[in-house]
Amino acid sequence: MRCVTFWTIFISLTVFCISLAAPVNGSADSLPGLLQQWEKRIENNSPSKSAGKPSEDEIAASNAKLLEKQGDLLLLQEKHRMQLLLAIVVSTPILLVLALFFLKKTPDCTGESLVSAVGLVLVVEGTMFIAVSAITTEQLTAPIGILGAIAGYLFGSAKRRGLDKSKNPQQT
């Protein structure tokens, strides 16, 4: 596996270097010409090239453009957050049904395994829901702590019951 990765990287780098060294449009010195064109573009568009300070209208226009872009970004982030929350809400019952279906197929399924499986799905999905819906980190601390306590109780009590049964196998 390492050999295949090494040769893949080696061949990719070789092709990249050859493509850089190959003349573009038939001229042998086109790469330096391209670099010079980019340098000219950078120099022509640099802020130090403009004469003096920008006018107040230019500053106001650039600030308005910046605020518009920030607003668009916030709307896009909120849209993606809502899509993620919807995906989590839809996936939770599906995962619960799958967990219960596979537990039903298991011949030695107990109530403890049922509680553990459902608890695991709900704790994981609840944690994801809270993490996605929280805007600031301060909003995350208390709910995640509560979910951690619930998970610790569910799985700790199941583990204790399992240890008690292994110590006293005659009690059922």
Buried (B, 14 or more C-beta within 10 A) or exposed (E): EEEEEEEEEEEEEEEEEEEEEEEEEEEEEEBEEEEEEEEEEEEEEEEEEEEEEEEEEEEEEEEEEEEEEEEEEEEEEEEEBEEBBEEBEEEBEEBBEEBBEEBEEEEEBEEBBBBBBBBBBBBBBBBBBBBBBBEEEEEBEEBBEEBEEBBEEBBEEBEEEEEEEEEEEEEE
